[in-house]
Amino acid sequence: MNSDDEDATAEQPEGPEDLAGKEPSQTPSVSTQNLRFGTLGNDALGLPKFDYSKLFAPLATQVATLNEGITKSFAPALASTQIGEGLGFQKTLGEISGMGALQESIRKLVHETLHPLFASDVFSRLARSMLPPNLREASDEIDPEQVYRFLEEEGIPLYLIPRAAVAKRLLLAPDHTTRRKVLNDRFDAILDDCQKQISRCTSGMIAGEVHFIQDGINAMRGENYASAQALFTVTLDTLISRFYPERLERKTITNRSKSTPVPELIEAMGIHEAFVWLPIWNSHGQFWVHKGDRIPSDYSRHATIHAVSKVQYNKRNCIQALMLVTSLIGYAQELTER
């Protein structure tokens, strides 16, 4: 099997009632409605609800004041050039008497007008709004670029989960191995964060997937990590297929080649949307059973599906799979609320 044949399993999820161990009447049906379009609309920017017109109102006011001041300062000088009498200048601006004083007055005007803007918190507020909601309380320690660079490299989500304190530990960890260790050290906190986030996912459009994620969390609470990891992974497959029903477009996310740059599909996304999809893309690195690829110890969607092994199925990979599916379904819930 190759690393993009998730399409066969994700297109037609079979037997959800069997997976849940419940009667069909007790299990919410899994919808096939596209989560990017239709009633949800196409949220191309993926930005938070934020009134940017209010944020930049001080800038508009300051620029208007600056423009008015410069116009008044230049009016006498420009009048002396007799622009209104023809295309040519009788004098260059450099020849105008008192040009040095004019330049100094403009410099002071620019400084006095714009200094309050740069001294204010307008740009820090903008940066804060670009952070995932769960990280905004740490906006004095974390910036959006730092989050993006982390997610470019890792299959560990930071959107909606985990809590800021855990996210800071992940971001400050010096290498991949140390980051993975954080998943072990803060396992209980991350599990609680995911469960709280799932409890907020109340839209009927994602009720089926929420049901199976909750079943997986119950399995984790009972220390059945392998069962939970498998359930989170197939639920993640289902959600991805609902966001990207077209196979070729979906492969951009689900068939990550080694040493390839971030795909254009993700680069074109708004920052929050990219925060969601980057770790999912990283967790779909190519894995070829028939080529004899070694089963990775890191979480891998393809190895989870095609190479059942204690190397791949473990407590740390289980929590990572939960984080991925929680981040994506939480994002889907946000879309339904817009």
N, C-alpha and C positions, 0 to 999 in steps of 0.2 A: 504493500500500500504506500502511496505517496503522501506528501505532507499537505496537499490541498484537497484530499478526498473527504474532508469534513462536509463538503457539499452534499454528499450522499446521505449523511446522517442528519445534517442540520435542516435540509429542505423538508423532510417528513419525519418529525419525531414520533416514534412509535411507542405505544403502550405506556403513556404517562401514569395511568392508574396502577399498572404493575409496579412501576418504579416507586410510587408512593405507598404501595401496600394498602390502598384504600379502594372502596367501591367507586365506580365512575360518578355516581351521583354526589359523592362527597368531595370530588376533586374539581376545582375550577378548570374550565377548558382553556387551552393555550391558544391565544388569538394568532391569526396570520396577518393582521393589519400592519401595514408599513408604519414603523415608528418615526420616520422622518417626514412623511408627507401626509396627505389626507387631512383628517380633522386636526392634526397637530400643527400643520404648517411646516415650512422648511426654514428652520432657524439657522441661517447661514453663518451668523456671527458667533453664536454660542456664548454670548456675553451675559452677565447677570442683569437683572432688572435694575437699572440705574439711570437717573436723570442727568445725562451729561451736559444738557443745556444749562442746568443750574451750576454744575461743576465749573464750566468755563465762562460763566457770566462775568466773573471778575476780570478775566482776560479780555473779553470783548469791551468792557467798560474802559479798561486801562489803555487798550489800543486806540479806541475812539478818542480818548483824551489826548494821547500822544499825537495822533494824526492832526487833531485840531491845533495843538500847540505848534507843531512843525509848520503847518500851513500858515499860521499867523507870523511865524518867525521869518519864513521865506518870502512872504508877500511883498515887502518893500524891495528886496533884492531882485526878485523876478520882474517886478514892475519896471525897474531901471534898465532891463535888457530889451525893452520894447518888443516883447514877444508878440503882442497884439498887432504890431505894425508890419510884421513880415516873418519870413522863415528864419532869417539870420539873426545873430546876436551882435549888438554893438560892443558888448563887453562879455568876457568870460566870467564865470562866477569867481574864479581866482583873482580877477582884477577888481572885483567889486570892493569898494572901501569898507573896511570893518568886517571882512569875511571871517577873520580869526575869532572875533568876538561872537559872531553868529554861530560858528561851529561849537564854541564852548557853551553857549546858551542851549544849543540843541543837545549836547552831551548831558548837561545837567537835567534837562527836561526828560530825556530818556531814562536817566537813572532815577529821578524822583517819581516818575510815572510807573515804571515797571518794577522797581524795588519791592513795593508792598506785595506784588503778585508772587515774586520768587521767595519772599520771606514768609508767605502764607503756606498752608498745608495742601494747596490744590493738587500738587503733583503726587504727594504721598497718598492723598485720597484716591487718586486715579490708580496708583499702583495697588492699593489695598483692594479696590474693586475688581482688579484683574486676578487676584489670588482665588483659589478655591474657597468656598464659604467656610470650610472647616479650618482654614489656616489664617483667616483674617485677624484673629486675635493676636497673632504673632507677626503682624505686618512690619513691626519695627525690627524684626530679626530675619524675616524671609521675604524675598522679592520674587516676582513672577518669572524672571529669567532663570533664577536658581531652580525653581520648580520644573521649568521646561527642560533644562539641561539634564536634570535627574531623570525625568521621564523619557528622554531620548535614549537613555542607556538601560533602563530597568523595566522589568515587567511587574513592578510593584506600584499600585495606584496611589495617588495622593488626592484625588478629587472626591470630596464628600466624606471620605474616610482615609486614614485614621484621624484621631484627635490631634490637635496641634503639637502637643508634647511628644507624641510618638513620631509624627512627621518630622519634627526638628531633629530627632535622633537619627532618623533615616537620612536626612539631607546632610547632616554633619558627619556621618560615617565615612571614613576615608576610602573604602573600597567595597566591592561587591560582596565579598565574604562577610564583612562586618554588617552590611545592610541586611543580609540574610539572617544574621544572628539576632538582629533586632526583632525579626518576626517571631523568633522563639522566645526571646526575653519578655516581649510585650504581648504574647499570644492572647491572654485573657482579656486585656484591655481592647485589643483589636477586635476580638470576637464580640465583645459587648458593643463596640462602636458600630459594627456591621449590623448586629441585631436591631439596634436603635434606628439605624438608617432604613432597614427593611420595613420596620414598623410604620415608617412614614410613607411608604409606597402603597397608596390606597386606590390608585386609579384602576378601574375595571379593565382597562386595556392591557394591563400587565399582571392581572390577578393570578393567572395560571403560573407564570414564572415565579411570582412571589411565593406561591404555595410550595413549589419545589425547593426554593432556596430555604424556606423555613424548615422544611423536612431535613434538608442537609444540615442546618444549624442544630436541629434536635439530635441528629446522628453524631455531630461533633461533641455535643454535650455528653453523649454516651461514649465518647472516645472511639467512635467508629469512623476514623478519619479517611480510610480508603473509600468507603461508601459515600461519604460526604464529598470528597474530592471529585469522584466520578459524576455525582449528581450536579455539582456546581459547574463542571465543565460542559456537560451536555446542555444545561440551562443557558450557559454563556453562548454556546453554539446557536441555540434557538433565538436568543436576543439579537445576536449579530446578523442572523439571516433576516430578521424583521427590520433591522435598520438598512441592510443592504441586500435586497432580494435578488438583484442581478449578480450572477456568478462571477463574471469578470471583474466587476467593481469590488465585490467582496474579497476576491483573491488578493487585492492590493493590501488588505488588512490581515488576511489569514495565511499568507504564504510569504513570510519574511525571509529573504535571502541573506546569507551571511555578509557582513561588511557592506551593506547597502545603506544609502542615506535615507532619511525620512521621506516617504513617498509624497508626491505632489498632492495627493488626495488629502493627506493630513496637514501638509503645509498650508493648504488653502483654507483650512478650518479656522473658526474663531478660537481664541486662546482656551476657553473652557472646554470646548468640544475636543480640541487637540489634547488637553490634559486627560480626557477620558480615553481617547483611542490610542495614544502612544504606548501605554503599558500593555494594552491588548495586542497591539501589533508586535511588540517585543516578545510576548508570550507565545507567539505563533511562528517561532523560528523553524526553518525547514528541518525535518527529521525523516530520514529514509530508512525504513526497516530493511528493504531488499538490498540496499547498498551497504548494509552492515554498520550503520551509524551506532555509536555507543549511546546507550540510554542515558539521558542527562539526569543529574541529580537536582538541578534547578527545575522549577515548574515549567512544563511544556505542555501546551494543549495537545499537540500531536502525539507526544510520547504517552500522555495520559490515556488517549483513545486507542493507540495502536501498539503499546508496549507495556502491558500490565507487569509491574515489577515493584519490589520493595524499594528499589533505587528511586523510582519516580513517585510512587505513592507513599507519602509520609506526612507527618503532622505539619511541618513547615510549608510544604506545597499545598496542603489542604487550606490553610489560612490564606495563602496567596490567591488561590482560586476563588475563595469566598470574597476577598477584597475586590478582585476583578469584576465578578458578577454583581456585587453590591454597588460599585461605582457606576457601572453601566445602567443598571436598572434604576438607580437613584437619579441619574441624568434623564432617563426616560420619563420618570415621574415629574421632574422639573419641566420637561417639554409639555406635558399635559396640563400644567398649571399656567402656561404662558398664553 
